[in-house]
């Protein structure tokens, strides 16, 4: 396969750096989190786990053999495509309750609901009939890993849930999209947020306050704005964030001391549950830029982040809030602003 001239030049410039992405960029990264490849939180540059990870509950993942598994509190989740078994990387989701009891194999039950969006999801070849606050018949599409999903808005009141046939790994959760299966028993349960950050000397060891480039890849299903990653001083009012937006483009923005400093939005967009690869730069001496999936580089005024940033947050913003809701395959940072042509090359 013939390579474009700019890509050949980038590879030639960086040949011998030890990794194809670094070769393509022409310079080594100072942080390289290869989540899908390593299935760990280890940084490939330092060889250390720089990330502090917390979650206050168990959560479900898809294993490398295609099964459903439950991992414990504070354990980072690395999940797989249930059909191809491909490693998808670090799984990061917002907190959600599951209102269905005994959700591994639920029976018929009544649930109190409000007049807001809910999403019902399950695996199996059976069906679930909803009555009362909302009426619907939801027919399964086959055994795991085939999943049936319905989003609806009931009236406030009691929702009847009648289960027939083989239904397993079922969720009924407030929200406009389905998240991963949340196990319940005799009572409802909540999956807590996945919270990942880098602080202190681990942060200052790779971060450059005056300029930099961040690259993130993965996929997401969350339909609200979700943060790939960002840097802040403990508050979203003093931050620099890379966002996968609700209208499916990518936005890089800088906020300093509560005042919006600038933002750049890509003209092209991504598809839900399809690969996303986005890069962005900041520099006090050059334009802020963003590039999505090898598209045209969007550019804005030079708006370097605040010099007081102390934390990198992955999959959310300070709060935590702005949850990513999806998987991140790789997250890489260079302590310099890479050229626009290089941004296109590394996001293809």
Rosetta blueprint (number, residue, H / E / L):
1 X L
2 X L
3 X L
4 X L
5 X H
6 X H
7 X H
8 X H
9 X H
10 X H
11 X H
12 X H
13 X H
14 X H
15 X L
16 X L
17 X L
18 X L
19 X L
20 X H
21 X H
22 X H
23 X H
24 X H
25 X H
26 X L
27 X L
28 X L
29 X L
30 X L
31 X E
32 X E
33 X E
34 X L
35 X H
36 X H
37 X H
38 X H
39 X L
40 X L
41 X L
42 X E
43 X E
44 X L
45 X L
46 X L
47 X L
48 X L
49 X E
50 X L
51 X L
52 X E
53 X E
54 X E
55 X L
56 X L
57 X L
58 X L
59 X E
60 X E
61 X E
62 X E
63 X L
64 X L
65 X L
66 X L
67 X L
68 X E
69 X E
70 X E
71 X E
72 X L
73 X L
74 X L
75 X L
76 X L
77 X L
78 X E
79 X E
80 X E
81 X L
82 X L
83 X L
84 X L
85 X L
86 X L
87 X E
88 X E
89 X E
90 X E
91 X E
92 X E
93 X L
94 X L
95 X L
96 X E
97 X E
98 X E
99 X L
100 X L
101 X L
102 X L
103 X L
104 X L
105 X L
106 X L
107 X L
108 X L
109 X E
110 X E
111 X E
112 X E
113 X E
114 X L
115 X L
116 X L
117 X E
118 X E
119 X E
120 X E
121 X E
122 X E
123 X E
124 X E
125 X L
126 X L
127 X E
128 X E
129 X E
130 X E
131 X E
132 X E
133 X L
134 X L
135 X L
136 X E
137 X E
138 X E
139 X E
140 X L
141 X L
142 X E
143 X E
144 X E
145 X E
146 X E
147 X E
148 X E
149 X E
150 X E
151 X E
152 X E
153 X E
154 X L
155 X L
156 X L
157 X E
158 X E
159 X E
160 X E
161 X E
162 X E
163 X E
164 X E
165 X L
166 X L
167 X L
168 X E
169 X E
170 X E
171 X E
172 X E
173 X E
174 X E
175 X L
176 X L
177 X L
178 X L
179 X L
180 X L
181 X L
182 X L
183 X L
184 X L
185 X L
186 X L
187 X L
188 X L
189 X E
190 X E
191 X E
192 X L
193 X L
194 X L
195 X E
196 X E
197 X E
198 X E
199 X L
200 X H
201 X H
202 X H
203 X H
204 X H
205 X L
206 X L
207 X L
208 X L
209 X L
210 X L
211 X E
212 X E
213 X E
214 X E
215 X E
216 X E
217 X E
218 X E
219 X E
220 X E
221 X L
222 X L
223 X L
224 X L
225 X L
226 X E
227 X E
228 X E
229 X E
230 X E
231 X E
232 X E
233 X L
234 X L
235 X L
236 X L
237 X L
238 X L
239 X E
240 X E
241 X E
242 X E
243 X E
244 X E
245 X L
246 X L
247 X L
248 X L
249 X L
250 X E
251 X E
252 X E
253 X E
254 X E
255 X E
256 X E
257 X L
258 X L
259 X E
260 X E
261 X E
262 X E
263 X E
264 X E
265 X E
266 X L
267 X L
268 X L
269 X L
270 X L
271 X L
272 X L
273 X L
274 X L
275 X L
276 X E
277 X E
278 X E
279 X E
280 X E
281 X E
282 X E
283 X E
284 X L
285 X L
286 X L
287 X L
288 X E
289 X E
290 X E
291 X E
292 X E
293 X L
294 X L
295 X L
296 X L
297 X L
298 X E
299 X E
300 X E
301 X L
302 X L
303 X L
304 X L
305 X L
306 X L
307 X L
308 X L
309 X L
310 X L
311 X E
312 X E
313 X E
314 X E
315 X L
316 X L
317 X E
318 X L
319 X L
320 X L
321 X E
322 X L
323 X L
324 X L
325 X L
326 X E
327 X E
328 X E
329 X E
330 X E
331 X E
332 X E
333 X E
334 X E
335 X L
336 X L
337 X L
338 X L
339 X L
340 X H
341 X H
342 X H
343 X H
344 X H
345 X H
346 X H
347 X L
348 X L
